[in-house]
């Protein structure tokens, strides 16, 4: 997880900037995200989390119209991928359209952990790897030296 205080300050600023651009109060975002007002205030304050990514950040970002991967993009120095207020997608610069395999793996793992409670982490990791291998096989992800296809095979 990114521990750079400047990155977290940038994230807090972008969250607040998006909220204000949409004419929302912090309490509106908290209600929409089903989180506490303190969670929204903390996110906008941009404090570096003590141990892991706060679970309230995803719902807050979604309530603001941010797409999956936006939090990580902002922490990495990019821009959030947002819906326009009228529900239409905004164009995204080409360099932000492609996810690196490791970034995609992180998103998939986090999503699977949330969706598959009480499932052993090894099984979640294996399922994630199968999905990544299929994305590589179909040409959506390149074969790389840093992230190799798994040796897990499916039954014929």
Secondary structure as GFF3:
##gff-version 3
##sequence-region A 1 156
A	DSSP	alpha_helix	5	21	.	.	.	ID=ss1
A	DSSP	alpha_helix	26	33	.	.	.	ID=ss2
A	DSSP	alpha_helix	37	45	.	.	.	ID=ss3
A	DSSP	alpha_helix	56	63	.	.	.	ID=ss4
A	DSSP	alpha_helix	70	75	.	.	.	ID=ss5
A	DSSP	three_ten_helix	94	96	.	.	.	ID=ss6
A	DSSP	alpha_helix	101	115	.	.	.	ID=ss7
A	DSSP	alpha_helix	121	137	.	.	.	ID=ss8
###
